[in-house]
Amino acid sequence: APSGGTMMFGEGMDRARRPIAAVVGGNRAAEAVLAEAEALGAGLVDAGFRVATGGLGGVMTAASRGARNADGWVEGRVLGVLPGLDAATANPYVDVAIPTGMNYARNTLLVALADVVIAVAGGSGTLSEIALAWQHGKPVVALDLGTGWSARLAGERLDDRRSDQIQGAADAAEAVSLALSALDTQEVSGGF
């Protein structure tokens, strides 16, 4: 492990590809939430993840900016799954823009490509992504920053289809640690 004690992707793991963490959260958020999302993006890239978001503003921009400015960043680490067909609508920190033309249905694609989903505050769009991740058997980490759906659902189970719960994290560093741990315990349902 690096000097900070956090395990990085590749250390003791037998995986053929770099894992993807989807960071989901609102298009608008308070400055404190945006700062934590930025720290989360940087921490995830430095731990060896690719970071995928909905590619637009708010938490999505903050997480993308953190990922892009991380010490471990290289081209292709920051993905944006866009609701429209125009790649130019992606925030400026996205390396790979994925236009879908699917509006909110793009949330399904974002969750499907992720190995772990991390929620940061958020409204109804974030709630839909948390629910989709739950249904698809994806590990879900929720930053409990006192606001949004991530705070409401941290430590909860959405229903009885799974025996685990949404893992609550107090800050970005804990969310990264939980995301790394989740890679070893992932129980993917196949989606249906």
N, C-alpha and C positions, 0 to 999 in steps of 0.2 A: 504494500500500500504506500501511496505517497506520504510525505512528511505529515500531512494533516490527518492521516489515519483512515481516509476514505478509500475503499477499494475502487479501482477503475475497471472499466470494461476490458476484458482480455486477461485479467489476472485470475487464474484459476478457473476460467470459463471456457467451455468448448462450444463456441458459436461460430458459424460460418459467415455471418454478416453483422455489420454494426447495428445495434438496436436503435429503435426510433421511439422517442418520447413525444407524445402529443401534449402540448400545453394549451389548455382551453380556458377561455375567460372572456370577459366582456369587451366590447368595442370602446367603452368608456369606463374609466375607473379612477379612483382617488390616487394621488401621487404616491402614497405609501404602498398601495397595492402594485402600482407600476414599478416601483423600485424593487419590490420583492420578486416580481415577474422577471425583471431584468437580471437579477442575481440568479434566479432559477435557470434562465437560458444559458448563462455563462457556466454555472455549475454542471449542468447536464452535458454540455459540449466537453468541458474539461474532464468529466467522468467517462467520456467515450461515446455518448449518444449523438445521434442526429436529432434535431429539434424540428417538429412539425407543428404548425399552427394553422388557423384559418386565413392567415396571410394579410389581414387587414390592420386596423388600428388598435388602440388601447393595450390590453394585455398581450395581444398578438404581436404588436410592434415592439413592446418592451421585451418580451421573451426573445424575439428575433434579434433585437439589438444586442442583448446580453450574449446570445449565442454567437453572433457575428464578431463581437469584440472580445470573445474568450481567448485565452492563450492557446487553447487547443484547436481553434477554428481553422479549417481548410475549406476550400470551395466544395459545395455540395452538402454541407452540414445543416443548412437552414432551409426547410421546405415550407411552402405556403400553398395550402389547398383552398383555392379561391371559389367563391360562389358564382362568379360570372365567367365570361369567355375571354376577357381581356387580361393577359398576363401583366400588363402595365399597371393594373390596380393594386398589385402586391406592394406591401410596404418596402422601403428601400433596403432592408436588411435581409430579405429573402434571396437565397442563392438559386433555388429551383422553384419556379412558380408553376403551379398545376391548375390551370383553368378548368372548371368543370361544367359551367353552365347549368348547375343544379341547385342554385340558391341554398336554402337551408339543408337540402338533402345531401349536400357536400359533407355535412357532419358525419354521416355514415362512412364515407370514404376516409375522412381524417381518423376516425376511431379504428377502422379496419386496418389501416397501414401501421398503426402504432403497436408497440410491444407493451407499453404502459401509458396510461392517460393521467395527466396531472391537472387538476382543476384549481384555478386561481380566481376566487370571488365569483362573479358572473351572474347572469340573469337566465332567462328561459332557454337561450341557445346553449349555454353551458350546461344547464340541467338536461337538455336533450342529449348532449354528448356524454355526460355522466351515465345516463340511463342506457344509452347504446353500448357504452363500454361494459356496463354491468351485464347486459344481456349477451354480449359477445364473449363474456368470460375474461375480459381484459383486466389486469390489475388497475385499480383506481386509487390515486393519492389525492387528497384534498387539503390544500393549504387553508388552515383555519386562521384567517386574518380578521375575524370578527364581522365579516360582511359577505354577502352573496351566498350562492348555493354551496360553494365549497365549505364555508363555515357551518352551514346548516347540516350538511351531510357527513362531515368528518366523524369517523367512528361508527357510522350507521350501516345498516343493511337495507337495500332497497326493497327486497322481497326474499322469499325462501328458495329461490332457484340456486343460490350459492350459499356455501357455509362460511365464507369469509366476510369481511366488512370493508368499507371504504376506509383506507388508512389515513388518519389525520396527521398533518405535519404542522409544526409551529412556525417554520421558516423554510427558506429555499434549501439550505444545507440538509435539513432533515428530509425534505421531499426527495432530494437527489439520492440520499442514502436508502430511503424506502424504495425508490424506483430501481436501484441496483439490486436490492434484495428480492424484489418482485420478479426479476428476470429468472431466478432460480425456481420460483414456485408457481409460475404462470400455468393456469388451467384454461386453455382456450376451448370454447364450446363448439367451435365450427360455425358459430353465428346463428344457429337456429335450434 
